[in-house]
Amino acid sequence: MSTPGRLGIGIIGMGHVGPVIGSALRAVGHQIVAVSASSDASRERADAMLPGVPLASPEEVARRSEVVILAVPDDQIGPLASGLADLGAWQSGHIVIHLSGASGVGLLAPASAAGAIPLAIHPAMTFTGTSVDVARLVGTPFAVTAAVPFLPIAQALVVEMGGEPVVVAEDDRPLYHAGLAHGANFIAGITVQTTRILAAAGIDNPALYVRPLLEAALDRALTEGVAGISGPAARGDAGTIAA
């Protein structure tokens, strides 16, 4: 039984995101009643992040929980929701949440048809699947998508985790997620390339140089836009570029 005013939460999927969200909700008094993990690595992650929480099948997780979080890859959300509907696992009043940035609540239509409340909640950050991520949730924007009567539920859960809920319309989710993925992946790629170039130049521990450089460049880009571009291209130093 969960504490009065607290929710019994089940999580299907113990990748990098599910255990962190579960840990954050557990820290504010919600009970994680069961989780489902499909690999040795995910089971180890569940044990590390949510010690004492029993493992169960996806169907059992859904049946035991008031809130069910589908923390699985995007392509698995719709089939999982549909499969659990076929098993009769969804109940009227269930709160069903997925964590994908690219999709809204349409993926959860099979749960909605059974009377469940569908929510799409996406934290705009990258995850390592460790306790470090729980602290990083504080102040992080979360895209929330839900029918208007259910938005306060999504917003309240985000606030409890320390995040900042931002309403994103169903139709805007794909573009929202594309923007985030483009930025995060581009930064990762350029960071690796820069580090390798410095290493090839004989620089020991290139990260000491790369971190302050890229942090300053990011700050300038966010505040000044393209005017924040610096270096030989901005100065017109053709000779330096040619070298």
C-alpha positions as a Markdown table, in Angstrom:
| # | Residue | x | y | z |
|---|---|---|---|---|
| 1 | Met | 0.0 | 0.0 | 0.0 |
| 2 | Ser | 1.2 | 3.5 | -0.8 |
| 3 | Thr | 1.3 | 6.3 | 1.7 |
| 4 | Pro | -1.9 | 8.5 | 1.7 |
| 5 | Gly | -1.6 | 11.1 | -1.0 |
| 6 | Arg | 1.3 | 9.1 | -2.7 |
| 7 | Leu | 1.1 | 6.9 | -5.7 |
| 8 | Gly | 2.0 | 3.3 | -6.4 |
| 9 | Ile | 4.2 | 3.5 | -9.5 |
| 10 | Gly | 5.3 | 0.8 | -11.8 |
| 11 | Ile | 8.0 | 1.2 | -14.5 |
| 12 | Ile | 8.3 | -0.9 | -17.6 |
| 13 | Gly | 11.9 | -0.6 | -18.9 |
| 14 | Met | 15.1 | -0.1 | -17.0 |
| 15 | Gly | 17.3 | 1.6 | -19.6 |
| 16 | His | 19.0 | 4.9 | -18.8 |
| 17 | Val | 15.8 | 7.0 | -18.2 |
| 18 | Gly | 13.3 | 4.8 | -16.3 |
| 19 | Pro | 15.4 | 4.1 | -13.2 |
| 20 | Val | 16.3 | 7.8 | -12.8 |
| 21 | Ile | 12.7 | 8.9 | -13.1 |
| 22 | Gly | 11.7 | 6.2 | -10.6 |
| 23 | Ser | 14.4 | 7.2 | -8.2 |
| 24 | Ala | 13.3 | 10.8 | -8.3 |
| 25 | Leu | 9.7 | 10.0 | -7.7 |
| 26 | Arg | 10.6 | 7.6 | -4.9 |
| 27 | Ala | 12.7 | 10.3 | -3.3 |
| 28 | Val | 9.5 | 12.4 | -2.8 |
| 29 | Gly | 7.5 | 9.7 | -1.2 |
| 30 | His | 5.9 | 7.7 | -4.1 |
| 31 | Gln | 6.2 | 3.9 | -3.9 |
| 32 | Ile | 7.8 | 2.1 | -6.8 |
| 33 | Val | 5.8 | -1.1 | -6.6 |
| 34 | Ala | 7.4 | -3.1 | -9.4 |
| 35 | Val | 9.6 | -2.7 | -12.4 |
| 36 | Ser | 10.2 | -4.7 | -15.6 |
| 37 | Ala | 13.8 | -5.3 | -16.9 |
| 38 | Ser | 14.7 | -7.3 | -20.0 |
| 39 | Ser | 18.5 | -7.7 | -19.8 |
| 40 | Asp | 21.2 | -8.3 | -17.3 |
| 41 | Ala | 22.4 | -4.7 | -17.6 |
| 42 | Ser | 18.9 | -3.3 | -17.0 |
| 43 | Arg | 18.4 | -5.6 | -14.0 |
| 44 | Glu | 21.6 | -4.5 | -12.5 |
| 45 | Arg | 20.6 | -0.9 | -13.1 |
| 46 | Ala | 17.3 | -1.5 | -11.4 |
| 47 | Asp | 19.0 | -3.0 | -8.4 |
| 48 | Ala | 21.4 | -0.1 | -8.1 |
| 49 | Met | 18.9 | 2.7 | -8.6 |
| 50 | Leu | 15.8 | 1.2 | -7.1 |
| 51 | Pro | 17.0 | -1.3 | -4.4 |
| 52 | Gly | 14.4 | -3.6 | -3.0 |
| 53 | Val | 11.9 | -3.0 | -5.8 |
| 54 | Pro | 10.6 | -6.3 | -7.1 |
| 55 | Leu | 11.0 | -7.3 | -10.8 |
| 56 | Ala | 7.9 | -8.4 | -12.6 |
| 57 | Ser | 6.6 | -8.9 | -16.1 |
| 58 | Pro | 5.2 | -5.9 | -17.9 |
| 59 | Glu | 1.6 | -7.2 | -17.4 |
| 60 | Glu | 2.2 | -7.7 | -13.7 |
| 61 | Val | 3.7 | -4.2 | -13.4 |
| 62 | Ala | 0.6 | -2.7 | -15.0 |
| 63 | Arg | -1.8 | -4.7 | -12.8 |
| 64 | Arg | 0.0 | -3.8 | -9.5 |
| 65 | Ser | 0.3 | 0.0 | -10.2 |
| 66 | Glu | -1.7 | 3.1 | -10.1 |
| 67 | Val | 0.8 | 4.9 | -12.4 |
| 68 | Val | 2.5 | 3.0 | -15.2 |
| 69 | Ile | 5.6 | 4.5 | -16.8 |
| 70 | Leu | 6.5 | 3.1 | -20.2 |
| 71 | Ala | 10.3 | 3.8 | -20.3 |
| 72 | Val | 11.0 | 1.8 | -23.4 |
| 73 | Pro | 12.4 | 2.8 | -26.8 |
| 74 | Asp | 10.1 | 4.9 | -28.9 |
| 75 | Asp | 9.2 | 2.2 | -31.4 |
| 76 | Gln | 8.1 | -0.1 | -28.6 |
| 77 | Ile | 5.7 | 2.2 | -26.9 |
| 78 | Gly | 2.7 | 1.7 | -29.2 |
| 79 | Pro | 3.0 | -2.1 | -29.4 |
| 80 | Leu | 3.5 | -2.3 | -25.6 |
| 81 | Ala | 0.4 | -0.2 | -24.9 |
| 82 | Ser | -1.6 | -2.3 | -27.4 |
| 83 | Gly | -0.3 | -5.6 | -26.1 |
| 84 | Leu | -1.2 | -4.7 | -22.5 |
| 85 | Ala | -4.6 | -3.7 | -23.7 |
| 86 | Asp | -5.1 | -7.1 | -25.3 |
| 87 | Leu | -4.2 | -8.7 | -22.0 |
| 88 | Gly | -6.7 | -6.6 | -20.2 |
| 89 | Ala | -4.0 | -5.0 | -18.0 |
| 90 | Trp | -5.2 | -1.4 | -18.3 |
| 91 | Gln | -7.8 | -0.3 | -15.8 |
| 92 | Ser | -10.1 | 2.8 | -15.7 |
| 93 | Gly | -8.3 | 5.5 | -13.7 |
| 94 | His | -4.8 | 4.1 | -14.5 |
| 95 | Ile | -2.3 | 6.9 | -15.2 |
| 96 | Val | -0.1 | 5.8 | -18.1 |
| 97 | Ile | 3.0 | 7.8 | -19.0 |
| 98 | His | 5.5 | 7.5 | -21.7 |
| 99 | Leu | 8.8 | 9.4 | -21.8 |
| 100 | Ser | 9.4 | 9.8 | -25.5 |
| 101 | Gly | 10.1 | 13.3 | -26.8 |
| 102 | Ala | 9.0 | 12.6 | -30.3 |
| 103 | Ser | 5.4 | 11.6 | -29.7 |
| 104 | Gly | 2.4 | 12.7 | -27.8 |
| 105 | Val | -0.4 | 10.8 | -26.1 |
| 106 | Gly | -1.7 | 9.3 | -29.3 |
| 107 | Leu | 0.7 | 6.3 | -28.8 |
| 108 | Leu | -1.3 | 5.5 | -25.7 |
| 109 | Ala | -4.7 | 5.2 | -27.4 |
| 110 | Pro | -5.1 | 1.5 | -26.4 |
| 111 | Ala | -4.7 | 2.5 | -22.7 |
| 112 | Ser | -7.1 | 5.5 | -23.1 |
| 113 | Ala | -9.7 | 3.2 | -24.7 |
| 114 | Ala | -9.7 | 1.2 | -21.5 |
| 115 | Gly | -10.3 | 4.4 | -19.4 |
| 116 | Ala | -6.7 | 5.2 | -18.5 |
| 117 | Ile | -5.3 | 8.7 | -18.3 |
| 118 | Pro | -2.5 | 9.2 | -20.9 |
| 119 | Leu | 0.4 | 11.5 | -20.3 |
| 120 | Ala | 3.6 | 12.2 | -22.4 |
| 121 | Ile | 6.4 | 13.6 | -20.2 |
| 122 | His | 9.9 | 14.2 | -21.7 |
| 123 | Pro | 12.9 | 15.6 | -19.7 |
| 124 | Ala | 15.1 | 17.6 | -22.0 |
| 125 | Met | 18.4 | 16.2 | -21.0 |
| 126 | Thr | 20.7 | 13.2 | -21.7 |
| 127 | Phe | 20.9 | 10.3 | -19.3 |
| 128 | Thr | 23.6 | 8.1 | -18.0 |
| 129 | Gly | 21.3 | 5.9 | -16.0 |
| 130 | Thr | 23.0 | 6.7 | -12.7 |
| 131 | Ser | 22.3 | 8.7 | -9.5 |
| 132 | Val | 24.1 | 11.7 | -11.1 |
| 133 | Asp | 21.0 | 12.2 | -13.3 |
| 134 | Val | 18.6 | 12.6 | -10.4 |
| 135 | Ala | 20.3 | 15.8 | -9.4 |
| 136 | Arg | 20.4 | 17.0 | -13.0 |
| 137 | Leu | 16.6 | 16.8 | -13.2 |
| 138 | Val | 16.3 | 19.8 | -10.9 |
| 139 | Gly | 15.6 | 22.8 | -13.1 |
| 140 | Thr | 15.4 | 20.7 | -16.3 |
| 141 | Pro | 12.5 | 21.6 | -18.7 |
| 142 | Phe | 10.1 | 18.7 | -19.2 |
| 143 | Ala | 7.8 | 18.7 | -22.3 |
| 144 | Val | 4.3 | 17.7 | -21.1 |
| 145 | Thr | 1.5 | 16.7 | -23.4 |
| 146 | Ala | -2.0 | 15.7 | -22.3 |
| 147 | Ala | -5.6 | 16.5 | -22.6 |
| 148 | Val | -6.3 | 19.8 | -20.8 |
| 149 | Pro | -8.1 | 18.2 | -17.8 |
| 150 | Phe | -5.1 | 15.9 | -17.2 |
| 151 | Leu | -2.3 | 18.5 | -17.7 |
| 152 | Pro | -2.2 | 19.3 | -13.9 |
| 153 | Ile | -1.3 | 15.7 | -13.2 |
| 154 | Ala | 1.7 | 15.7 | -15.5 |
| 155 | Gln | 2.8 | 19.2 | -14.3 |
| 156 | Ala | 2.6 | 18.1 | -10.7 |
| 157 | Leu | 4.7 | 15.0 | -11.2 |
| 158 | Val | 7.4 | 17.1 | -13.0 |
| 159 | Val | 7.4 | 19.7 | -10.3 |
| 160 | Glu | 7.8 | 17.0 | -7.7 |
| 161 | Met | 11.0 | 15.8 | -9.5 |
| 162 | Gly | 12.3 | 19.3 | -9.5 |
| 163 | Gly | 11.7 | 19.9 | -13.2 |
| 164 | Glu | 10.1 | 22.7 | -15.1 |
| 165 | Pro | 6.9 | 21.6 | -16.9 |
| 166 | Val | 6.4 | 23.1 | -20.4 |
| 167 | Val | 3.3 | 22.3 | -22.4 |
| 168 | Val | 4.1 | 21.1 | -25.9 |
| 169 | Ala | 1.2 | 20.4 | -28.3 |
| 170 | Glu | 0.7 | 16.9 | -29.7 |
| 171 | Asp | 1.5 | 18.0 | -33.2 |
| 172 | Asp | 4.6 | 19.9 | -32.2 |
| 173 | Arg | 6.3 | 17.0 | -30.5 |
| 174 | Pro | 8.2 | 15.7 | -33.5 |
| 175 | Leu | 9.8 | 19.0 | -34.3 |
| 176 | Tyr | 10.5 | 19.7 | -30.6 |
| 177 | His | 12.4 | 16.4 | -30.4 |
| 178 | Ala | 14.2 | 16.9 | -33.7 |
| 179 | Gly | 15.6 | 20.2 | -32.4 |
| 180 | Leu | 16.8 | 18.6 | -29.2 |
| 181 | Ala | 18.3 | 15.6 | -30.9 |
| 182 | His | 20.1 | 17.8 | -33.5 |
| 183 | Gly | 21.6 | 20.0 | -30.8 |
| 184 | Ala | 22.7 | 17.2 | -28.5 |
| 185 | Asn | 24.1 | 14.9 | -31.2 |
| 186 | Phe | 25.9 | 17.8 | -33.0 |
| 187 | Ile | 27.6 | 18.8 | -29.7 |
| 188 | Ala | 28.6 | 15.2 | -29.0 |
| 189 | Gly | 30.1 | 14.8 | -32.5 |
| 190 | Ile | 32.0 | 18.1 | -32.5 |
| 191 | Thr | 33.3 | 17.4 | -29.1 |
| 192 | Val | 34.7 | 14.1 | -30.1 |
| 193 | Gln | 36.2 | 15.5 | -33.3 |
| 194 | Thr | 37.8 | 18.4 | -31.5 |
| 195 | Thr | 39.3 | 16.1 | -28.8 |
| 196 | Arg | 40.8 | 13.8 | -31.5 |
| 197 | Ile | 42.3 | 16.7 | -33.4 |
| 198 | Leu | 44.0 | 18.1 | -30.3 |
| 199 | Ala | 45.3 | 14.6 | -29.4 |
| 200 | Ala | 46.7 | 14.3 | -32.9 |
| 201 | Ala | 48.5 | 17.6 | -32.3 |
| 202 | Gly | 50.2 | 16.0 | -29.2 |
| 203 | Ile | 48.1 | 17.7 | -26.6 |
| 204 | Asp | 47.8 | 15.7 | -23.4 |
| 205 | Asn | 44.4 | 15.5 | -21.8 |
| 206 | Pro | 42.5 | 17.4 | -24.6 |
| 207 | Ala | 39.4 | 17.6 | -22.4 |
| 208 | Leu | 41.1 | 20.3 | -20.3 |
| 209 | Tyr | 41.1 | 22.5 | -23.4 |
| 210 | Val | 37.8 | 21.4 | -24.9 |
| 211 | Arg | 35.5 | 21.9 | -21.9 |
| 212 | Pro | 36.1 | 25.6 | -21.3 |
| 213 | Leu | 36.2 | 26.4 | -25.0 |
| 214 | Leu | 32.9 | 24.7 | -25.8 |
| 215 | Glu | 31.2 | 25.9 | -22.7 |
| 216 | Ala | 32.1 | 29.5 | -23.5 |
| 217 | Ala | 31.1 | 29.0 | -27.2 |
| 218 | Leu | 27.7 | 27.6 | -26.1 |
| 219 | Asp | 27.1 | 30.5 | -23.7 |
| 220 | Arg | 27.9 | 33.0 | -26.4 |
| 221 | Ala | 25.8 | 31.3 | -29.0 |
| 222 | Leu | 22.8 | 31.2 | -26.6 |
| 223 | Thr | 23.1 | 34.9 | -25.8 |
| 224 | Glu | 24.5 | 36.4 | -29.0 |
| 225 | Gly | 23.4 | 34.0 | -31.7 |
| 226 | Val | 25.7 | 34.0 | -34.8 |
| 227 | Ala | 27.4 | 37.2 | -33.5 |
| 228 | Gly | 29.0 | 35.0 | -30.9 |
| 229 | Ile | 31.1 | 33.1 | -33.5 |
| 230 | Ser | 34.8 | 33.8 | -32.9 |
| 231 | Gly | 38.1 | 32.6 | -34.3 |
| 232 | Pro | 39.9 | 33.0 | -37.7 |
| 233 | Ala | 36.7 | 32.7 | -39.8 |
| 234 | Ala | 35.0 | 35.5 | -37.9 |
| 235 | Arg | 38.1 | 37.7 | -38.1 |
| 236 | Gly | 38.7 | 37.0 | -41.8 |
| 237 | Asp | 42.2 | 35.5 | -41.1 |
| 238 | Ala | 42.5 | 33.7 | -44.5 |
| 239 | Gly | 46.1 | 32.8 | -43.9 |
| 240 | Thr | 45.4 | 31.1 | -40.7 |
| 241 | Ile | 42.5 | 29.1 | -42.2 |
| 242 | Ala | 44.6 | 28.1 | -45.2 |
| 243 | Ala | 47.4 | 26.8 | -42.9 |
